């Protein structure tokens, strides 16, 4: 699976936070975890200098380097890091490295300073005004990361892509959202994401705006759009929720759901999988939560689901409430 398709474990949308930094003179650390891409506003200045949409330290005049400690919103194994220097040109760091540790709960700053940190990305050159993606070996699981920049400068966004570490034993026996990102769900692929990312479908909470949903372009030919979700664990479905919040003139006319059981299949291999109809094609309403239980034709257990929308449009959230299948 492409590393960029994995969840961003440090995004503010899943609870990620920039806890503290040694310096944030020009621009604050919290910008690092903002989910939306960085922007540039020409002519905008603050009392300290040019306004920048990122974390930016002052020019270092003594030996050393700058750093920021961040708490992952979701504990997990790290497979890739993106140190995004968008719009930092001439003021980007020369290099960056990343360290990580595993301290669940709410450790104090003192505890974080005393814990051993593991270097998962050695000091690596950064290109200016660019997405600097570094594949890693899948180390972890971790709860915190420390971004080091050498010697100083600005970073627009930090993306920590990985797999969520889920304790399935704690979820068994309860009805849970099998697709939720916090429970290990991943949106493997979608036919189109022109206006909104597929990964929004499984984010926590309801969407705050249309920008936080999955939205395809206007279809001008035959066919329909779709998204494939890998459940966090194989499970039996009890209830389905399709939420079109904020999609009012651009919601799909209808939707259907299929499920299959193919634990180790890739997105390409799922084309040949045996899919069962879970929810037949059903009309949708604008800006509404749609709940289905008695309408379900099959309940699994499934490892993957395919959401079809007809012919196109936007869906903000997909919830698949069910029970994790007991281990044999």
Secondary structure, DSSP 8 states (H G I E B T S, - for coil): --GGGSEETT-GGGT-EEEEES--SSB-GGGGG-SS-----TT-EETTEE--SSEE-----SSS-EEEEEEEEEEEEEEEEEEE-TT-SSSB-SEEEEEEE--TTT--HHHHHHS--EEEEEEEE--TTSEEEEEEEEEEEEEEEEEEEES--EESEEEEEEEE---HHHHTTS-EETT-GGGT-EEEEES--SSB-GGGGG-SS--SSGGGSEE-----SS--EEEEEEEEEEEEEEEEEEE-TT-SSSB-SEEEEEEE--TT--TTGGGGS--EEEEEEEE--TT-EEEESTT-S----EEEEEEEEES--EE-EEEEEEEE----
